[in-house]
Amino acid sequence: MSGNLEEGVRHDVVRHRYELDVDGGLAVAEYYESDGARVFTHTEVPGQSEGRGVAAKLVRAALDDTRRAGFKIVPACSYVVAFLARHPEYRTP
């Protein structure tokens, strides 16, 4: 587990994902590491919690933690691609 994550978000290092307990289950942002980067491959939020900002909270915490750990951010998931388009401060040069 990493410290300094947004409230409720945890980093499951073994499963290569960030998690957040929400109504209806578990929201996850999955990644793999390659050449100094975390490649975010999948973000999922249970249907009951969609549209409530859960994915944004989860992805923001994951990207903040990724940057703190010194990794580049590589979006391979459509949600992370869209998040980066809305939040250019997270883009890696």
Contacts in CASP RR format, 6 or more apart in sequence:
PFRMAT RR
TARGET T0000
AUTHOR 0000-0000-0000
METHOD contacts of the structure
MODEL  1
MSGNLEEGVRHDVVRHRYELDVDGGLAVAEYYESDGARVFTHTEVPGQSE
GRGVAAKLVRAALDDTRRAGFKIVPACSYVVAFLARHPEYRTP
1 10 0 8 1.000
1 11 0 8 1.000
1 12 0 8 1.000
1 13 0 8 1.000
2 11 0 8 1.000
2 13 0 8 1.000
2 65 0 8 1.000
2 68 0 8 1.000
2 69 0 8 1.000
3 11 0 8 1.000
3 65 0 8 1.000
4 64 0 8 1.000
4 65 0 8 1.000
4 68 0 8 1.000
5 11 0 8 1.000
5 18 0 8 1.000
5 61 0 8 1.000
5 64 0 8 1.000
5 65 0 8 1.000
6 57 0 8 1.000
6 60 0 8 1.000
6 61 0 8 1.000
6 64 0 8 1.000
8 20 0 8 1.000
8 21 0 8 1.000
9 18 0 8 1.000
9 19 0 8 1.000
9 20 0 8 1.000
9 57 0 8 1.000
9 58 0 8 1.000
9 61 0 8 1.000
9 62 0 8 1.000
10 18 0 8 1.000
10 19 0 8 1.000
10 20 0 8 1.000
11 17 0 8 1.000
11 18 0 8 1.000
11 19 0 8 1.000
11 62 0 8 1.000
11 65 0 8 1.000
12 18 0 8 1.000
12 19 0 8 1.000
15 30 0 8 1.000
16 30 0 8 1.000
16 31 0 8 1.000
16 32 0 8 1.000
16 33 0 8 1.000
17 28 0 8 1.000
17 29 0 8 1.000
17 30 0 8 1.000
17 31 0 8 1.000
18 28 0 8 1.000
18 29 0 8 1.000
18 31 0 8 1.000
18 58 0 8 1.000
18 61 0 8 1.000
18 62 0 8 1.000
18 65 0 8 1.000
19 26 0 8 1.000
19 27 0 8 1.000
19 28 0 8 1.000
19 58 0 8 1.000
20 26 0 8 1.000
20 27 0 8 1.000
20 28 0 8 1.000
20 54 0 8 1.000
20 57 0 8 1.000
20 58 0 8 1.000
20 61 0 8 1.000
21 27 0 8 1.000
22 45 0 8 1.000
22 46 0 8 1.000
22 48 0 8 1.000
22 49 0 8 1.000
22 52 0 8 1.000
22 54 0 8 1.000
23 46 0 8 1.000
23 48 0 8 1.000
23 49 0 8 1.000
24 46 0 8 1.000
24 47 0 8 1.000
24 48 0 8 1.000
24 49 0 8 1.000
25 46 0 8 1.000
25 48 0 8 1.000
25 49 0 8 1.000
26 46 0 8 1.000
27 43 0 8 1.000
27 44 0 8 1.000
27 45 0 8 1.000
27 46 0 8 1.000
27 49 0 8 1.000
27 54 0 8 1.000
27 55 0 8 1.000
27 58 0 8 1.000
28 42 0 8 1.000
28 43 0 8 1.000
28 44 0 8 1.000
28 58 0 8 1.000
29 40 0 8 1.000
29 42 0 8 1.000
29 43 0 8 1.000
29 55 0 8 1.000
29 58 0 8 1.000
29 59 0 8 1.000
29 62 0 8 1.000
29 77 0 8 1.000
29 80 0 8 1.000
30 40 0 8 1.000
30 41 0 8 1.000
30 42 0 8 1.000
30 43 0 8 1.000
30 77 0 8 1.000
31 38 0 8 1.000
31 39 0 8 1.000
31 40 0 8 1.000
31 41 0 8 1.000
31 62 0 8 1.000
31 66 0 8 1.000
32 38 0 8 1.000
32 39 0 8 1.000
32 41 0 8 1.000
33 39 0 8 1.000
33 71 0 8 1.000
34 74 0 8 1.000
36 70 0 8 1.000
36 71 0 8 1.000
36 72 0 8 1.000
37 71 0 8 1.000
37 72 0 8 1.000
37 73 0 8 1.000
37 74 0 8 1.000
37 92 0 8 1.000
38 66 0 8 1.000
38 71 0 8 1.000
38 72 0 8 1.000
38 73 0 8 1.000
38 74 0 8 1.000
39 74 0 8 1.000
39 76 0 8 1.000
40 59 0 8 1.000
40 62 0 8 1.000
40 73 0 8 1.000
40 74 0 8 1.000
40 75 0 8 1.000
40 76 0 8 1.000
40 77 0 8 1.000
40 80 0 8 1.000
41 76 0 8 1.000
41 77 0 8 1.000
42 77 0 8 1.000
43 55 0 8 1.000
43 58 0 8 1.000
43 59 0 8 1.000
43 77 0 8 1.000
43 79 0 8 1.000
43 80 0 8 1.000
45 51 0 8 1.000
45 54 0 8 1.000
45 55 0 8 1.000
45 58 0 8 1.000
55 79 0 8 1.000
55 83 0 8 1.000
56 83 0 8 1.000
59 79 0 8 1.000
59 80 0 8 1.000
59 83 0 8 1.000
60 83 0 8 1.000
60 87 0 8 1.000
63 73 0 8 1.000
63 80 0 8 1.000
63 83 0 8 1.000
63 90 0 8 1.000
66 73 0 8 1.000
67 73 0 8 1.000
67 90 0 8 1.000
72 92 0 8 1.000
73 80 0 8 1.000
73 84 0 8 1.000
73 90 0 8 1.000
73 91 0 8 1.000
73 92 0 8 1.000
74 92 0 8 1.000
75 81 0 8 1.000
75 83 0 8 1.000
75 84 0 8 1.000
83 90 0 8 1.000
84 90 0 8 1.000
84 91 0 8 1.000
END
